[in-house]
């Protein structure tokens, strides 16, 4: 066999290898291949696993079906009560229709990011600052629903949207701190007043019991004396009923008429 024939066979083998490498494709479990044959979409998408393409005629675009984490850049928002805040968020989405994600939109990642930013500004601008801080779950649900409806024609499914950080101006933070402190003081005063009221009610009930049974007052007096005697004190004050001093205060009334 001559050298020319060997070179020809080697060239043919090389061409065959190149054609096979161009024709054979492997898609992972989380990938799909969207095929265009002479520019026309060929359904359904290929994969996962091994499949063949027609070299030069078929072109393939790989699409990743895994969930993508999208960080929404910080947005300047004016709340419904005219408070400027700076808010960022995170969105989780995945491709559920590879053909729409390639055919219906030029870049689904950029488009999803842009629609998330505009929706974030629009939704938060319709809520008060207190709602933004206390009703985060409700706002997240509204954001997820609106963004998912907007991206659905592109074959994109937005599953979760979470507002991450809410930056409030320093003056507003100080005002909120003063408001919170005043609220705590108000609650403390209300609790103290309720305690005084309950104590007065109990004292009234105790007075009624003592009035119905005078011996109870004597027992209470002896109990108080026992408590005082157990303390280390050099001075003891003995409370006496005021009735004992009546004859000394009004001596004339103590004499019976003859």
C-alpha positions in Angstrom: 0.0 0.0 0.0 1.4 3.3 -1.1 1.9 6.4 1.1 -0.7 8.3 -0.9 -3.3 5.7 -0.1 -2.5 5.8 3.5 -2.7 9.5 3.6 -6.1 9.3 1.9 -7.4 6.8 4.4 -6.2 8.9 7.2 -7.9 11.9 5.8 -11.2 10.0 5.4 -10.9 8.7 8.9 -10.3 12.2 10.2 -13.4 13.5 8.3 -15.5 10.7 9.8 -14.3 11.4 13.3 -15.0 15.1 12.8 -18.5 14.4 11.5 -19.2 12.0 14.4 -18.0 14.5 17.0 -20.3 17.1 15.3 -23.2 14.8 15.2 -23.1 13.1 18.6 -24.4 15.2 21.6 -24.8 14.3 25.2 -27.2 16.2 27.5 -27.0 15.9 31.3 -30.1 15.1 33.4 -30.8 18.8 34.1 -30.1 19.9 30.5 -32.2 20.0 27.3 -31.1 20.7 23.7 -33.3 23.0 21.6 -32.7 22.0 18.0 -32.9 24.3 14.9 -32.8 22.5 11.6 -32.0 25.0 8.8 -33.2 27.7 11.1 -36.6 26.1 11.9 -37.4 24.9 15.4 -37.5 21.1 15.7 -39.7 19.8 18.5 -39.4 18.3 21.0 -36.2 19.3 22.8 -33.5 16.6 23.0 -32.2 15.0 26.1 -31.2 13.9 28.6 -28.7 11.3 27.3 -27.2 10.6 23.9 -28.7 11.9 20.6 -27.5 12.6 17.1 -27.5 15.8 15.0 -27.1 16.3 11.3 -23.8 18.2 11.0 -24.0 21.6 9.4 -27.8 21.4 9.1 -28.7 21.2 12.8 -27.8 23.7 15.4 -28.4 23.1 19.1 -28.8 25.5 22.1 -28.4 24.0 25.6 -30.9 25.0 28.3 -30.3 24.5 32.0 -33.4 23.4 33.9 -32.0 23.9 37.4 -33.3 26.6 39.7 -31.4 29.9 39.3 -30.8 32.3 42.1 -31.2 35.9 40.9 -30.1 38.7 43.1 -32.2 41.8 42.4 -30.0 44.9 42.8 -30.9 47.6 45.4 -33.8 49.8 44.3 -34.7 53.3 45.5 -38.3 53.2 46.5 -40.7 55.9 47.8 -43.3 54.2 50.0 -47.0 55.1 50.1 -46.4 57.3 53.1 -43.5 59.2 51.3 -40.6 57.5 53.1 -37.5 56.9 50.8 -36.1 53.4 51.3 -33.5 51.3 49.6 -34.6 47.7 49.1 -33.0 44.6 47.5 -34.4 41.2 46.9 -33.7 37.7 45.7 -35.7 35.6 43.3 -35.6 31.9 42.5 -36.8 30.7 39.1 -36.3 27.8 36.6 -37.0 27.0 33.0 -40.1 24.8 32.5 -40.4 25.3 28.7 -37.0 25.3 27.0 -38.4 26.2 23.6 -40.2 29.3 24.8 -37.1 30.4 26.8 -35.1 30.4 23.6 -37.6 31.5 21.0 -39.8 33.9 22.8 -37.2 36.0 24.6 -33.6 37.0 23.6 -32.1 36.6 27.1 -34.4 35.2 29.7 -31.9 35.9 32.5 -31.7 39.7 31.8 -35.4 39.9 31.1 -36.3 38.2 34.4 -33.9 40.5 36.3 -35.4 43.7 34.7 -39.0 42.7 35.3 -38.1 41.8 39.0 -36.6 45.3 39.5 -39.6 47.2 38.0 -42.1 45.0 39.9 -40.2 45.6 43.2 -40.4 49.3 42.8 -44.0 49.3 41.7 -45.3 47.0 44.5 -43.4 48.5 47.4 -44.5 52.0 46.3 -48.1 51.0 47.0 -47.4 50.0 50.6 -46.7 51.9 53.9 -43.4 51.6 55.6 -45.0 49.8 58.5 -46.4 47.2 56.1 -43.0 46.8 54.5 -41.4 46.0 57.8 -44.2 43.9 59.4 -46.0 42.2 56.5 -43.0 40.9 54.6 -44.6 37.5 53.8 -47.6 39.2 52.2 -45.4 41.5 50.1 -43.2 38.5 49.0 -46.3 36.6 47.8 -47.5 39.6 45.8 -44.1 40.0 44.2 -43.9 36.3 43.3 -47.3 36.3 41.7 -46.8 39.4 39.6 -43.3 38.4 38.4 -44.4 34.8 37.6 -47.3 36.1 35.5 -45.0 38.3 33.6 -42.4 35.6 32.9 -44.8 32.8 32.2 -44.9 33.5 28.4 -41.2 33.0 28.3 -41.3 29.5 29.8 -39.9 30.8 33.1 -41.4 29.7 36.5 -40.7 32.1 39.4 -41.2 30.1 42.6 -39.9 32.4 45.4 -39.3 36.1 45.7 -37.9 37.4 49.0 -37.2 41.0 50.1 -33.8 40.8 51.8 -32.8 44.2 53.2 -34.7 47.4 53.8 -32.4 50.4 54.4 -34.2 53.3 56.2 -32.7 56.9 56.5 -31.0 57.6 59.8 -33.5 60.3 60.8 -36.4 57.9 60.3 -34.6 55.2 62.3 -34.2 57.7 65.2 -37.9 58.6 64.9 -38.9 55.0 64.9 -36.7 54.3 68.0 -38.4 57.2 69.9 -41.8 55.9 68.8 -40.9 52.4 70.1 -39.6 53.8 73.4 -42.8 55.9 73.9 -44.9 52.8 73.1 -43.0 50.7 75.7 -43.5 53.5 78.3 -47.2 53.7 77.5 -47.5 49.9 77.9 -45.6 50.0 81.2 -47.9 52.8 82.5 -51.0 50.9 81.5 -49.8 47.7 83.1 -48.9 49.6 86.3 -52.4 51.2 86.3 -54.0 47.9 85.9 -52.0 46.5 88.7 -53.0 49.4 91.0 -56.6 48.9 90.1 -56.5 45.2 90.8 -54.7 45.9 94.1 -57.4 48.4 95.1 -60.1 45.9 94.3 -58.4 43.3 96.6 -58.0 45.9 99.4 -61.7 46.8 99.1 -62.6 43.1 99.3 -60.3 42.7 102.3 -61.9 45.7 104.1 -65.3 44.3 103.5 -64.3 41.0 105.1 -62.7 42.7 108.1 -65.8 44.9 108.5 -68.0 41.8 108.7 -65.8 40.0 111.2 -63.9 42.4 113.6 -62.0 39.4 115.1 -60.2 39.1 111.8 -58.7 42.5 112.4 -57.3 41.3 115.7 -55.8 38.3 114.1 -54.2 40.4 111.5 -52.8 42.7 114.2 -51.3 39.8 116.1 -49.8 38.4 112.8 -48.2 41.8 112.1 -46.7 41.9 115.6 -45.2 38.5 115.1 -43.6 39.7 111.8 -42.2 42.8 113.4 -40.8 40.9 116.4 -38.8 38.6 114.0 -36.9 41.6 112.6 -33.8 43.1 114.1 -35.1 46.5 115.1 -34.7 48.6 118.3 -37.9 50.5 117.8 -41.4 49.0 117.5 -44.5 51.0 116.7 -47.7 49.5 118.0 -50.8 50.6 116.1 -53.8 51.0 118.5 -57.4 51.5 117.6 -58.5 55.1 117.7 -61.5 54.2 119.9 -59.2 53.8 122.9 -58.3 57.5 122.8 -61.8 58.8 122.5 -62.3 59.3 126.3 -59.1 61.3 126.5 -60.0 63.5 123.6 -63.5 64.2 124.8 -63.5 63.8 128.6 -66.9 65.6 129.0 -68.7 63.1 126.9 -67.4 60.2 129.0 -69.5 61.3 132.1 -73.0 60.1 132.2 -75.7 62.6 133.1 -77.0 62.5 136.7 
